[in-house]
Amino acid sequence: MSSTTAPPKTHPFASRPQPIAPPLPPGRCLLARPLLP
């Protein structure tokens, strides 16, 4: 699963820095956990 850590340069998105938060599934939403009491 190297595409998750470093996508191939063939893709147009590789040229621009893409955050790993959006691609992550809703189940692993770690940001939502701390928000809860």
C-alpha positions in Angstrom: 0.0 0.0 0.0 2.7 2.5 -1.0 0.1 4.5 -2.8 -1.3 5.7 0.6 2.0 7.0 1.8 3.4 8.2 -1.5 1.2 8.1 -4.6 2.9 7.5 -8.0 4.3 10.6 -9.8 2.2 9.7 -12.8 -0.8 11.1 -11.1 -1.4 14.9 -11.4 -2.1 15.0 -7.6 1.4 14.0 -6.8 2.7 17.4 -7.9 0.6 19.1 -5.2 0.9 18.2 -1.5 -2.3 16.3 -0.5 -3.1 15.9 3.2 -3.7 12.4 4.5 -6.7 13.4 6.5 -9.3 13.7 3.7 -8.4 10.4 2.1 -8.8 8.6 5.5 -12.1 6.8 6.1 -14.8 8.3 8.4 -14.3 5.4 10.8 -10.7 6.6 11.5 -11.8 10.2 12.1 -9.3 10.8 15.0 -10.2 14.5 14.9 -13.8 13.8 15.9 -12.7 11.7 18.9 -10.9 14.5 20.8 -13.8 16.9 20.1 -16.1 14.6 22.1 -16.0 14.9 25.9 
